[in-house]
Structures are given as C-alpha cells and as structure tokens.
C-alpha cells in the first residue's frame, strides 16, 4: 500500500449538514411524499448541481419558474431560503479533521460541489473551514464532481499524487470517479465508520 500523505474532504454531508428538507418539510406540512415528488420533478438534484458548477442561481430560478409556473413560490424558496437548509457541523467528522491536521503528517484540503454564490456564507459560519490548506469550490471552477477535470484540478493545485491521497465523500458516485483516477476513496457514512476506515490506510488517530 502506498503511504498516504494527503486527505481530501468533501464538505456537505461529511463535515457540514445541509439538507433542503429543513425548509420543505414545513412547506409541504410534513408530507414527505409530496416533498419527494417536488425534489424528483421540480427542484431536482441535477438542477441544483448545475448551479454548483457555476450556473447563476437567479437565472436558474427564473428558468425553472418558466417551466413550472404553478410552483413559483416553492421554486423561489430553494435559493431564497438556502441559508435555512444549512445545518450544524457534523461534529464527529470535525474532530477527525482536527486530529489529522494536528498530527502534521498530512496535507488536508477540501473538494466541494458548492455554488460560488453561497459558499461565502459557509466560510463565515464554520470556523473549521479555515483549517484547510486549501479548498477547491466547484462553482468557482465552473465544473463539479464527478467529472474528471475537477479531480485533476485538485491534485495539480495542491501538488497531490493520486496514489498517495484519500478522498472522502458521502456520494458513492463521486468516490467511484476518484477511484477511477487512482485516488483512494472512502464512502462516508458516519464519523465512527470513517474513523475505522482510515485505520485500513494505516491512519491511526
């Protein structure tokens, strides 16, 4: 096994709790089926990820309303109330992050699918984002995971060799894309499981 000298963290779902349900469960009066239909058909994950790749949120909202005018109010809420979708730090993972950084054995960076328009809110809210040696934000680069380009950008920008790095993400699709480029991947499920998964790479915290 190659010696690991770099750790690449995803942010949302790994270190930061972000979930549109925090807004829409209330909007749909607790009707999860109706809320899920809205996410599957109106404000879809693919649509939101387009903004993560740099598409303007205001333009995306206007275009979506033109497609589904009867859902205008609910569509406007997606970015209008985005800050209410932002939850707390995932404290167990933040603890792991701190231990990795304090060990001074690893280059620790972040690679996130995140709109450049909203990322400054996270930077202001979460102090631990200042701990990273660098953060690559998809919206600033006009591309996103799982496209190869963003992984190559990360490796090159932070002078990381794929075989010596671990990439941690809660989206299996993104982990598999990293694996295909020779980056060691961990599919994040929980802080406790991550702690054990890191041990398989001889990282003992």
N, C-alpha and C positions, 0 to 999 in steps of 0.2 A: 504494500500500500504506500502511495506517495505521502510524504509528510505534508500535513495541512498547515498553511501559513496565512490563509485569508478566509474570512467568513463574510458572506453576502446575505444580508437580511432583506426580505420583503417587509413592508410596514403594515398595511391594512390587513387585519385578520391574524397577524403574527405578533406585532407589538402594539397595535392600536385597534381598538374595537370600533369598526364603522359598519353601520347597518341601517339601510333605509326603512326597515321595519319600525324603527323608533319613531318615525313620522307617520308611516302609512297604516300601521295598526290602528292608530287613533282616527285617521282619515276615514278608514273603512269600518269604524265602530267594532273593531275586534274580529271582523270577518276575514279569516286567513285565506279562505278560498278566493274571495273577491280580490284581496290584495295580491295573491299569487298570480291570478289571471292578469292583473294590471302589469305586474313585473314581466310576465311572459309575453305580453302582447303590445303594451304601450311603452312604458319606460323600461326597456329591456336591458339586460346586461351588455349585450353587443352595442346598443346605442350609447350607454354610459361609457363604455370602453373607448368609443370613438373620441370622446372628449378627453379621456386620459391620454390619448395620442395627440392632443393639441388642438382639436376642433373647438371653436369658440362656443361656450355654453349658451350664450344668449341666442346665437344663430341656430344652434341645435334645438333649443326650446321652441323658438318660433317655427321652425320647420316641422317639429313634432305636432305642435298645435294645429298647423295647417293640415296635417294628415288626419288628426283625431280631434276636431274642434269641440266635440262634446265632452272631452276630457281636459279642457283648457286649464281649469283651476288645479286639477291634480298634477298635470304635467309641470305647471309653473312652480309647484311646491318642490319638485325634485332638486332643483338647484337653489330655489328661493329659500328653502328651509334646510339646505345641505348641512349647515352647522349643527342642526338638531339631530342629525344622523351620526354625528361624531361622538363616540362614547369615551370610555376611560382607557388608560393604558392597560395592556394585558400584563399585570404586574409580575407574574412568574417569568415571563419572557424577558421583561426589562431587567430582572435580577440576573438572568443568564447573560444578557448583553453586558451588564456591568462587570460581571466576573471575567468575561472574555477580554474586555478592554483593560481591566485592572491587571490581568496576567501579563500584558505587554508582549505576548507571544504571537499575536495575530493582527493582521490588517483587517479592520472591521468597517465595512461600508454597507450602504443600503441601495437597493434597486427597487423602485416602486412604480406601479401603474397609478398615476395620480395626476389630476389636472393641474397645470401650472397656475391656474386662476385660484384654486382653493388651497394649494399646498402651503402658502404663507400662513394660513390660519393654523394649520397643524404645527408649523415651526414655532409659532408664538405660544401655542398651548402646551406642547410637550417638550420639556426641557431636555429629555434624554436624546432628542434628535440632534442636539449639539455635540453629543459624544462621538458621533461617527467621524471617521477620517474623510468621508465624502458620501454624498447622496446623489444618485442619478435618478431624476424625475422624468417619467415618460413624457409628460405634457410639455416639458422644456425641450425635449429631443425630437418631438414630432413622430415618435414611434412608441411601441409598447411591447411588453411580453404578450405572447410567446414568440415574437418574431426574432430571428437570429441576430438582426442588427443591434438590438439593444443589449444583448449579452456581450457581443463583440465590443460595443462601446464601453461597457462597464469594465471588461478585462483590460482594454487598452488604456482607458483613462486612469485607472488606479494601479496600472502595472501589475496585474494579477495573472498568474498562469492557471489555466483552466483545471489542470490535473491536481493543483495544489490548493484548490478552493472548494468550499462548501457553500451551496446556495440553499436557503431556507425559504419556503413559500407555502401558503395554505392551499394554493391552487395546483392540483396534480398536473394539469396541462403545462403550467409554467416550469415545474420541476422536470418533467419529461423533456421539454425543449432544452433545458440546461444540460441534462444528461446527454442528449444527442450531440452536444458540442464539447463533451468531455469534462464538463463540470460535475463534481459530486453533488447530488441533490438529496435534500431531506424534505419530505412532505410533512408539513407542520400539522399536528393535530391538537396538541396541548403542551404547555410548558414542561410538565412532568415527563411526557414521552420524548420531547426534544432533548431533555437532559440525558435520557438513556440513549437516544440515537447518536448524540455527539460522542458518547463513550465508544461507539463502534468505530469511530475515526481516531481513537486514542486521545480524545479531548476530555480530560477529567477535571471538573470544576469543583 
